[in-house]
Amino acid sequence: MIITLRPLGRKATDIENALHSMFSSLPSHIFKSITFDCGKEFSNWKTLCNCHDISIFFADPGTPSQRGLNEHSNGILRRSGLDKELDFNLVTDDHIISVAQKINHRPRKSLGYRTPLEVFMSFIEDDKLVQLNLTI
């Protein structure tokens, strides 16, 4: 499932705050681990790991294959109009949400022709749904 974040900037504290906000809005069992690349914007990883009980891994430099799902998802986003060279300061939140919604509602063979959203929601208990602050 595609979850998009818009941090205030590219600094480590901006990324940390955006991830804290996302992790806090989701049930704690949803994310077991996250794999970052080696960018300095992820230097506050220990705080995220400790606050949210998530294992953090780092891909080796120059090996995008270690983050295959991320690379595949980026390709889908680019084919959907969010090009790599795009200035995201000029893109509205509504447009990004619209692109993510279209992707998350597209059935996939690898998911037994269910949508990524259906699979994601199957891991969330009914009583936790009211806690979610997601745009579906």
Stockholm file with secondary structure:
# STOCKHOLM 1.0

chainA/1-136         MIITLRPLGRKATDIENALHSMFSSLPSHIFKSITFDCGKEFSNWKTLCNCHDISIFFADPGTPSQRGLNEHSNGILRRSGLDKELDFNLVTDDHIISVAQKINHRPRKSLGYRTPLEVFMSFIEDDKLVQLNLTI
#=GR chainA/1-136 SS CCCCCCCSSSSHHHHHHHHHHHHHHSCTTSCSEEEECSCGGGTTHHHHHHHHTCEEEECCTTCGGGGHHHHHHHHHHHHTTCCTTCCGGGSCHHHHHHHHHHHHTSCBGGGTTBCHHHHHHTTSCGGGGGGCCCCC
#=GC SS_cons         CCCCCCCSSSSHHHHHHHHHHHHHHSCTTSCSEEEECSCGGGTTHHHHHHHHTCEEEECCTTCGGGGHHHHHHHHHHHHTTCCTTCCGGGSCHHHHHHHHHHHHTSCBGGGTTBCHHHHHHTTSCGGGGGGCCCCC
//
